[in-house]
């Protein structure tokens, strides 16, 4: 990104609350409890309120274009409210392009969100804002790499200031991997855990295990079910919210489920349930 980027905009805070998926840095809040499909017996432990500090080492690379600013209408600077323009998204010659719309900056307007592969094989996620400006970041790393093509699924509000982008970024023998990307201070960046590790969430399962994701009213819940015999499962539901570009744990709940009586409830533990996504896992 060029050094002459205009001053960063003050984040817009919205009252509300999903990568594989974007929000301005700002206020955050806890999400609601899960719906009626929770485990039959459970214990809940409230996590201590996290102390959030800006994550270091996650500055995105934005080198797709020449770093020129959006049209300023002859005023000598970028358009009011616009971010710097880092070139076309996707750039000329890009392949494996997928595109959705999501309000990533929280201004109430749909922005373009694009995944693509450059000629050098680099896989990226980029945004083209309705307010003006573009930004892109590398999406391929050890956590978010795999044999399947990168593709964006859509956005969901996981923190209250805009929409987090969910993207399928990898796959294993029986699961796909979901990455989250957030728009913070005029740049799109991968969402990380408080440890700084890039968020890569499995979805899928087999006879003795399952991993699911649920987006509900302002947060994201990861679901895990484990079994030694394929019939009796220990379940763990962990709720998170996105704060800046950090996935912050709210609480966790454990329980037990058994087949065949709890088969319908167990099916949730191997699926992605985020209403409103532009496309599903199958793409």
C-alpha atoms as a printed R data frame, in Angstrom:
    type eleno elety resid chain resno       x       y       z
1   ATOM     1    CA   UNK     A     1   0.000   0.000   0.000
2   ATOM     2    CA   UNK     A     2   1.392   3.417  -0.871
3   ATOM     3    CA   UNK     A     3   2.669   5.711   1.831
4   ATOM     4    CA   UNK     A     4   0.405   8.566   0.766
5   ATOM     5    CA   UNK     A     5  -2.828   6.849   1.907
6   ATOM     6    CA   UNK     A     6  -5.229   9.470   3.242
7   ATOM     7    CA   UNK     A     7  -5.911   9.672   6.971
8   ATOM     8    CA   UNK     A     8  -7.825   6.683   8.292
9   ATOM     9    CA   UNK     A     9 -11.520   7.105   8.774
10  ATOM    10    CA   UNK     A    10 -13.072   6.978  12.178
11  ATOM    11    CA   UNK     A    11 -14.862   3.592  12.537
12  ATOM    12    CA   UNK     A    12 -18.622   3.694  12.296
13  ATOM    13    CA   UNK     A    13 -20.260   2.010  15.240
14  ATOM    14    CA   UNK     A    14 -23.571   0.295  14.633
15  ATOM    15    CA   UNK     A    15 -25.896  -1.275  17.156
16  ATOM    16    CA   UNK     A    16 -26.177  -5.033  16.286
17  ATOM    17    CA   UNK     A    17 -24.015  -7.806  15.802
18  ATOM    18    CA   UNK     A    18 -19.558 -13.210  10.025
19  ATOM    19    CA   UNK     A    19 -14.683 -15.997   7.558
20  ATOM    20    CA   UNK     A    20 -15.582 -17.739   5.549
21  ATOM    21    CA   UNK     A    21 -15.596 -14.063   6.859
22  ATOM    22    CA   UNK     A    22 -15.755  -7.832   7.694
23  ATOM    23    CA   UNK     A    23 -16.054  -4.956  10.261
24  ATOM    24    CA   UNK     A    24 -14.478  -1.604  11.165
25  ATOM    25    CA   UNK     A    25 -12.599  -1.428  14.433
26  ATOM    26    CA   UNK     A    26 -15.016  -0.178  17.033
27  ATOM    27    CA   UNK     A    27 -17.369  -1.282  19.773
28  ATOM    28    CA   UNK     A    28 -18.276  -4.933  20.247
29  ATOM    29    CA   UNK     A    29 -20.818  -6.958  22.151
30  ATOM    30    CA   UNK     A    30 -21.646 -10.488  23.144
31  ATOM    31    CA   UNK     A    31 -23.876 -12.629  20.946
32  ATOM    32    CA   UNK     A    32 -27.040 -14.390  22.107
33  ATOM    33    CA   UNK     A    33 -27.404 -17.920  23.343
34  ATOM    34    CA   UNK     A    34 -27.858 -20.754  20.883
35  ATOM    35    CA   UNK     A    35 -31.334 -21.778  19.800
36  ATOM    36    CA   UNK     A    36 -33.354 -24.773  20.946
37  ATOM    37    CA   UNK     A    37 -31.035 -27.346  19.385
38  ATOM    38    CA   UNK     A    38 -28.500 -27.129  22.202
39  ATOM    39    CA   UNK     A    39 -27.177 -30.360  23.809
40  ATOM    40    CA   UNK     A    40 -29.525 -32.205  26.167
41  ATOM    41    CA   UNK     A    41 -27.341 -31.746  29.226
42  ATOM    42    CA   UNK     A    42 -24.822 -28.982  29.555
43  ATOM    43    CA   UNK     A    43 -22.605 -26.939  31.788
44  ATOM    44    CA   UNK     A    44 -21.631 -23.414  30.940
45  ATOM    45    CA   UNK     A    45 -18.434 -21.623  31.881
46  ATOM    46    CA   UNK     A    46 -18.233 -17.910  31.268
47  ATOM    47    CA   UNK     A    47 -14.874 -16.812  29.923
48  ATOM    48    CA   UNK     A    48 -13.342 -13.778  31.653
49  ATOM    49    CA   UNK     A    49 -13.833 -10.551  29.771
50  ATOM    50    CA   UNK     A    50 -10.971 -10.420  27.274
51  ATOM    51    CA   UNK     A    51  -8.610  -7.485  27.294
52  ATOM    52    CA   UNK     A    52  -8.306  -6.471  23.677
53  ATOM    53    CA   UNK     A    53  -5.154  -4.982  22.305
54  ATOM    54    CA   UNK     A    54  -4.557  -4.287  18.635
55  ATOM    55    CA   UNK     A    55  -3.020  -7.321  16.992
56  ATOM    56    CA   UNK     A    56   0.430  -6.827  15.561
57  ATOM    57    CA   UNK     A    57   1.987  -8.541  12.616
58  ATOM    58    CA   UNK     A    58  -1.209  -8.707  10.565
59  ATOM    59    CA   UNK     A    59  -0.800  -5.695   8.270
60  ATOM    60    CA   UNK     A    60  -2.181  -6.752   4.896
61  ATOM    61    CA   UNK     A    61  -0.298  -6.507   1.637
62  ATOM    62    CA   UNK     A    62  -2.065  -4.302  -0.872
63  ATOM    63    CA   UNK     A    63   0.075  -4.230  -3.995
64  ATOM    64    CA   UNK     A    64  -2.385  -5.028  -6.742
65  ATOM    65    CA   UNK     A    65  -2.286  -1.531  -8.225
66  ATOM    66    CA   UNK     A    66  -0.345   1.672  -8.246
67  ATOM    67    CA   UNK     A    67  -1.733   3.017  -4.975
68  ATOM    68    CA   UNK     A    68  -3.441   5.953  -6.633
69  ATOM    69    CA   UNK     A    69  -6.278   7.693  -4.770
70  ATOM    70    CA   UNK     A    70  -9.887   7.696  -5.964
71  ATOM    71    CA   UNK     A    71 -11.197  10.536  -8.077
72  ATOM    72    CA   UNK     A    72 -11.401  13.589  -5.844
73  ATOM    73    CA   UNK     A    73 -13.659  15.664  -8.066
74  ATOM    74    CA   UNK     A    74 -10.889  18.260  -8.499
75  ATOM    75    CA   UNK     A    75 -10.444  19.012  -4.788
76  ATOM    76    CA   UNK     A    76  -6.852  17.781  -4.640
77  ATOM    77    CA   UNK     A    77  -7.555  14.864  -2.271
78  ATOM    78    CA   UNK     A    78  -9.541  11.627  -2.051
79  ATOM    79    CA   UNK     A    79 -13.316  11.712  -2.110
80  ATOM    80    CA   UNK     A    80 -14.924  12.401   1.291
81  ATOM    81    CA   UNK     A    81 -15.201   9.123   3.222
82  ATOM    82    CA   UNK     A    82 -13.193   7.203   0.631
83  ATOM    83    CA   UNK     A    83 -10.208   4.960   1.265
84  ATOM    84    CA   UNK     A    84  -7.107   4.894  -0.937
85  ATOM    85    CA   UNK     A    85  -7.335   2.960  -4.200
86  ATOM    86    CA   UNK     A    86  -4.905   0.047  -4.408
87  ATOM    87    CA   UNK     A    87  -5.763  -0.839  -7.975
88  ATOM    88    CA   UNK     A    88  -8.451  -2.946  -9.649
89  ATOM    89    CA   UNK     A    89 -10.007  -5.848  -7.746
90  ATOM    90    CA   UNK     A    90  -9.470  -8.325  -9.284
91  ATOM    91    CA   UNK     A    91  -6.432  -7.224 -11.309
92  ATOM    92    CA   UNK     A    92  -6.115  -7.995 -15.028
93  ATOM    93    CA   UNK     A    93  -5.219 -11.626 -15.701
94  ATOM    94    CA   UNK     A    94  -6.648 -12.967 -12.432
95  ATOM    95    CA   UNK     A    95  -8.197 -16.438 -12.484
96  ATOM    96    CA   UNK     A    96 -10.566 -18.435 -10.230
97  ATOM    97    CA   UNK     A    97 -12.540 -15.255  -9.531
98  ATOM    98    CA   UNK     A    98 -15.544 -15.390  -7.192
99  ATOM    99    CA   UNK     A    99 -17.542 -12.369  -6.069
100 ATOM   100    CA   UNK     A   100 -20.205 -11.501  -3.496
101 ATOM   101    CA   UNK     A   101 -21.565  -8.316  -1.950
102 ATOM   102    CA   UNK     A   102 -21.300  -7.379   1.738
103 ATOM   103    CA   UNK     A   103 -21.367  -4.137   3.719
104 ATOM   104    CA   UNK     A   104 -17.804  -4.492   4.975
105 ATOM   105    CA   UNK     A   105 -17.332  -0.902   6.188
106 ATOM   106    CA   UNK     A   106 -20.681  -0.531   7.964
107 ATOM   107    CA   UNK     A   107 -21.947   2.445   5.951
108 ATOM   108    CA   UNK     A   108 -25.187   0.742   4.925
109 ATOM   109    CA   UNK     A   109 -24.135   0.194   1.300
110 ATOM   110    CA   UNK     A   110 -23.119  -3.059  -0.377
111 ATOM   111    CA   UNK     A   111 -19.435  -3.351  -1.265
112 ATOM   112    CA   UNK     A   112 -17.887  -5.821  -3.726
113 ATOM   113    CA   UNK     A   113 -15.875  -8.645  -2.145
114 ATOM   114    CA   UNK     A   114 -13.758 -10.706  -4.544
115 ATOM   115    CA   UNK     A   115 -11.470 -13.726  -4.263
116 ATOM   116    CA   UNK     A   116  -9.022 -14.540  -7.026
117 ATOM   117    CA   UNK     A   117  -5.668 -16.035  -7.957
118 ATOM   118    CA   UNK     A   118  -2.925 -13.924  -9.509
119 ATOM   119    CA   UNK     A   119  -0.644 -15.120 -12.297
120 ATOM   120    CA   UNK     A   120   2.060 -15.974  -9.745
121 ATOM   121    CA   UNK     A   121  -0.343 -18.347  -7.965
122 ATOM   122    CA   UNK     A   122  -1.010 -16.045  -4.994
123 ATOM   123    CA   UNK     A   123  -4.578 -16.288  -3.734
124 ATOM   124    CA   UNK     A   124  -6.140 -13.077  -2.458
125 ATOM   125    CA   UNK     A   125  -9.318 -11.557  -1.058
126 ATOM   126    CA   UNK     A   126 -10.091  -7.982  -2.057
127 ATOM   127    CA   UNK     A   127 -12.734  -5.309  -1.540
128 ATOM   128    CA   UNK     A   128 -14.062  -2.534  -3.752
129 ATOM   129    CA   UNK     A   129 -15.978  -0.075  -1.574
130 ATOM   130    CA   UNK     A   130 -19.155   1.694  -2.591
131 ATOM   131    CA   UNK     A   131 -17.699   4.756  -0.828
132 ATOM   132    CA   UNK     A   132 -14.547   4.551  -2.950
133 ATOM   133    CA   UNK     A   133 -11.252   2.712  -2.584
134 ATOM   134    CA   UNK     A   134  -9.953  -0.834  -2.923
135 ATOM   135    CA   UNK     A   135  -7.867  -3.151  -0.771
136 ATOM   136    CA   UNK     A   136  -6.607  -6.732  -1.116
137 ATOM   137    CA   UNK     A   137  -4.680  -9.177   1.068
138 ATOM   138    CA   UNK     A   138  -2.959 -12.521   0.565
139 ATOM   139    CA   UNK     A   139  -5.183 -15.381   1.729
140 ATOM   140    CA   UNK     A   140  -2.818 -18.295   1.293
141 ATOM   141    CA   UNK     A   141  -0.796 -19.501   4.271
142 ATOM   142    CA   UNK     A   142  -0.320 -22.738   6.195
143 ATOM   143    CA   UNK     A   143  -3.670 -22.359   7.972
144 ATOM   144    CA   UNK     A   144  -5.716 -21.223   4.989
145 ATOM   145    CA   UNK     A   145  -4.239 -23.236   2.133
146 ATOM   146    CA   UNK     A   146  -5.554 -26.343   0.457
147 ATOM   147    CA   UNK     A   147  -6.348 -28.071  -2.825
148 ATOM   148    CA   UNK     A   148  -9.700 -26.343  -3.394
149 ATOM   149    CA   UNK     A   149  -9.979 -22.971  -5.081
150 ATOM   150    CA   UNK     A   150 -10.395 -19.989  -2.770
151 ATOM   151    CA   UNK     A   151 -13.917 -18.613  -2.895
152 ATOM   152    CA   UNK     A   152 -15.839 -16.028  -0.909
153 ATOM   153    CA   UNK     A   153 -19.177 -17.122   0.545
154 ATOM   154    CA   UNK     A   154 -20.618 -13.846   1.795
155 ATOM   155    CA   UNK     A   155 -20.670 -11.600   4.832
156 ATOM   156    CA   UNK     A   156 -22.308 -11.646   8.244
157 ATOM   157    CA   UNK     A   157 -22.191  -9.142  11.097
158 ATOM   158    CA   UNK     A   158 -20.126 -10.699  13.882
159 ATOM   159    CA   UNK     A   159 -19.174  -7.624  15.853
160 ATOM   160    CA   UNK     A   160 -21.642  -4.808  15.299
161 ATOM   161    CA   UNK     A   161 -19.767  -2.504  12.910
162 ATOM   162    CA   UNK     A   162 -20.082  -4.166   9.506
163 ATOM   163    CA   UNK     A   163 -19.885  -7.582   7.924
164 ATOM   164    CA   UNK     A   164 -17.142 -10.183   8.309
165 ATOM   165    CA   UNK     A   165 -16.381 -12.071   5.101
166 ATOM   166    CA   UNK     A   166 -16.446 -15.854   5.173
167 ATOM   167    CA   UNK     A   167 -14.326 -17.640   2.579
168 ATOM   168    CA   UNK     A   168 -13.629 -21.291   1.838
169 ATOM   169    CA   UNK     A   169  -9.853 -21.413   1.810
170 ATOM   170    CA   UNK     A   170  -8.863 -25.072   2.066
171 ATOM   171    CA   UNK     A   171 -10.058 -28.649   2.373
172 ATOM   172    CA   UNK     A   172  -9.123 -31.943   3.960
173 ATOM   173    CA   UNK     A   173 -10.308 -35.518   3.602
174 ATOM   174    CA   UNK     A   174 -13.722 -34.886   5.149
175 ATOM   175    CA   UNK     A   175 -13.835 -31.147   5.911
176 ATOM   176    CA   UNK     A   176 -13.519 -27.736   4.313
177 ATOM   177    CA   UNK     A   177 -11.701 -24.851   5.991
178 ATOM   178    CA   UNK     A   178 -13.396 -21.501   6.539
179 ATOM   179    CA   UNK     A   179 -11.357 -18.312   6.874
180 ATOM   180    CA   UNK     A   180 -12.615 -14.954   8.146
181 ATOM   181    CA   UNK     A   181 -11.620 -11.563   6.743
182 ATOM   182    CA   UNK     A   182 -12.365  -8.175   8.289
183 ATOM   183    CA   UNK     A   183 -12.244  -4.636   6.941
184 ATOM   184    CA   UNK     A   184 -10.444  -2.442   9.496
185 ATOM   185    CA   UNK     A   185  -9.210   1.119   8.969
186 ATOM   186    CA   UNK     A   186  -9.384   1.033   5.164
187 ATOM   187    CA   UNK     A   187  -7.729  -2.376   4.797
188 ATOM   188    CA   UNK     A   188  -8.994  -5.924   4.538
189 ATOM   189    CA   UNK     A   189  -7.126  -8.363   6.769
190 ATOM   190    CA   UNK     A   190  -7.453 -11.981   7.946
191 ATOM   191    CA   UNK     A   191  -9.165 -12.404  11.318
192 ATOM   192    CA   UNK     A   192  -6.896 -13.850  14.014
193 ATOM   193    CA   UNK     A   193  -7.307 -15.384  17.451
194 ATOM   194    CA   UNK     A   194  -6.071 -13.389  20.443
195 ATOM   195    CA   UNK     A   195  -2.833 -15.407  20.202
196 ATOM   196    CA   UNK     A   196  -2.229 -13.914  16.753
197 ATOM   197    CA   UNK     A   197  -2.889 -17.210  14.962
198 ATOM   198    CA   UNK     A   198  -4.906 -16.889  11.760
199 ATOM   199    CA   UNK     A   199  -8.474 -18.170  12.156
200 ATOM   200    CA   UNK     A   200  -9.061 -21.356  10.134
201 ATOM   201    CA   UNK     A   201 -12.269 -23.150  11.113
202 ATOM   202    CA   UNK     A   202 -13.104 -26.694   9.932
203 ATOM   203    CA   UNK     A   203 -16.602 -27.641   8.794
204 ATOM   204    CA   UNK     A   204 -17.555 -31.257   8.137
205 ATOM   205    CA   UNK     A   205 -17.092 -34.572   9.824
206 ATOM   206    CA   UNK     A   206 -17.129 -38.346   9.813
207 ATOM   207    CA   UNK     A   207 -18.656 -41.153  11.885
208 ATOM   208    CA   UNK     A   208 -16.881 -40.257  15.117
209 ATOM   209    CA   UNK     A   209 -16.502 -36.488  14.898
210 ATOM   210    CA   UNK     A   210 -18.035 -33.331  13.516
211 ATOM   211    CA   UNK     A   211 -17.245 -29.615  13.259
212 ATOM   212    CA   UNK     A   212 -19.813 -26.941  12.495
213 ATOM   213    CA   UNK     A   213 -20.264 -23.151  12.410
214 ATOM   214    CA   UNK     A   214 -23.360 -21.118  13.259
215 ATOM   215    CA   UNK     A   215 -23.773 -17.363  12.690
216 ATOM   216    CA   UNK     A   216 -26.381 -15.956  15.048
217 ATOM   217    CA   UNK     A   217 -27.360 -12.388  15.934
218 ATOM   218    CA   UNK     A   218 -24.012 -10.729  16.406
219 ATOM   219    CA   UNK     A   219 -21.627 -13.626  16.838
220 ATOM   220    CA   UNK     A   220 -20.170 -16.892  15.621
221 ATOM   221    CA   UNK     A   221 -20.461 -20.261  17.373
222 ATOM   222    CA   UNK     A   222 -18.121 -23.156  16.655
223 ATOM   223    CA   UNK     A   223 -19.602 -26.612  17.206
224 ATOM   224    CA   UNK     A   224 -17.585 -29.751  17.952
225 ATOM   225    CA   UNK     A   225 -18.834 -33.313  18.540
226 ATOM   226    CA   UNK     A   226 -16.502 -36.198  19.420
227 ATOM   227    CA   UNK     A   227 -17.258 -39.911  19.875
228 ATOM   228    CA   UNK     A   228 -15.338 -43.149  20.382
229 ATOM   229    CA   UNK     A   229 -18.124 -45.411  19.128
230 ATOM   230    CA   UNK     A   230 -20.078 -43.283  16.655
231 ATOM   231    CA   UNK     A   231 -23.145 -43.306  18.890
232 ATOM   232    CA   UNK     A   232 -22.391 -41.314  22.051
233 ATOM   233    CA   UNK     A   233 -20.933 -37.854  21.525
234 ATOM   234    CA   UNK     A   234 -19.413 -35.174  23.744
235 ATOM   235    CA   UNK     A   235 -20.286 -31.764  22.352
236 ATOM   236    CA   UNK     A   236 -18.679 -28.348  22.763
237 ATOM   237    CA   UNK     A   237 -20.285 -25.072  21.659
238 ATOM   238    CA   UNK     A   238 -18.011 -22.011  21.812
239 ATOM   239    CA   UNK     A   239 -19.323 -18.512  21.105
240 ATOM   240    CA   UNK     A   240 -17.164 -15.716  19.673
241 ATOM   241    CA   UNK     A   241 -17.472 -12.167  18.396
242 ATOM   242    CA   UNK     A   242 -15.173 -10.245  16.065
243 ATOM   243    CA   UNK     A   243 -13.475  -7.261  17.734
244 ATOM   244    CA   UNK     A   244 -11.348  -5.317  15.265
245 ATOM   245    CA   UNK     A   245  -9.722  -8.188  13.379
246 ATOM   246    CA   UNK     A   246  -9.579 -10.470  16.442
247 ATOM   247    CA   UNK     A   247 -11.927 -13.375  17.199
248 ATOM   248    CA   UNK     A   248 -12.725 -13.026  20.899
249 ATOM   249    CA   UNK     A   249 -14.224 -15.918  22.897
250 ATOM   250    CA   UNK     A   250 -17.387 -15.129  24.853
251 ATOM   251    CA   UNK     A   251 -18.249 -18.454  26.500
252 ATOM   252    CA   UNK     A   252 -18.302 -22.219  26.004
253 ATOM   253    CA   UNK     A   253 -20.876 -24.901  26.692
254 ATOM   254    CA   UNK     A   254 -20.423 -28.683  26.849
255 ATOM   255    CA   UNK     A   255 -22.945 -31.525  26.756
256 ATOM   256    CA   UNK     A   256 -23.738 -34.996  25.437
257 ATOM   257    CA   UNK     A   257 -25.821 -36.301  22.525
258 ATOM   258    CA   UNK     A   258 -26.484 -39.834  21.311
259 ATOM   259    CA   UNK     A   259 -27.652 -41.459  18.102
260 ATOM   260    CA   UNK     A   260 -30.221 -42.312  16.937
261 ATOM   261    CA   UNK     A   261 -32.408 -40.185  19.213
262 ATOM   262    CA   UNK     A   262 -30.310 -36.994  18.838
263 ATOM   263    CA   UNK     A   263 -29.388 -37.470  15.169
264 ATOM   264    CA   UNK     A   264 -31.077 -34.247  14.043
265 ATOM   265    CA   UNK     A   265 -29.252 -32.197  16.680
266 ATOM   266    CA   UNK     A   266 -25.952 -33.892  15.814
267 ATOM   267    CA   UNK     A   267 -26.313 -32.981  12.147
268 ATOM   268    CA   UNK     A   268 -25.702 -29.338  13.130
269 ATOM   269    CA   UNK     A   269 -22.254 -30.351  14.313
270 ATOM   270    CA   UNK     A   270 -20.970 -30.895  10.774
271 ATOM   271    CA   UNK     A   271 -22.591 -28.016   8.843
272 ATOM   272    CA   UNK     A   272 -22.250 -24.283   8.161
273 ATOM   273    CA   UNK     A   273 -25.357 -22.337   9.175
274 ATOM   274    CA   UNK     A   274 -25.026 -18.650   8.301
275 ATOM   275    CA   UNK     A   275 -28.286 -17.275   6.884
276 ATOM   276    CA   UNK     A   276 -27.953 -14.785   4.065
277 ATOM   277    CA   UNK     A   277 -24.685 -15.989   2.569
278 ATOM   278    CA   UNK     A   278 -24.630 -15.428  -1.182
279 ATOM   279    CA   UNK     A   279 -23.454 -18.968  -1.815
280 ATOM   280    CA   UNK     A   280 -23.170 -22.150   0.207
281 ATOM   281    CA   UNK     A   281 -20.192 -24.373   0.870
282 ATOM   282    CA   UNK     A   282 -20.745 -26.290  -2.346
283 ATOM   283    CA   UNK     A   283 -20.129 -23.023  -4.248
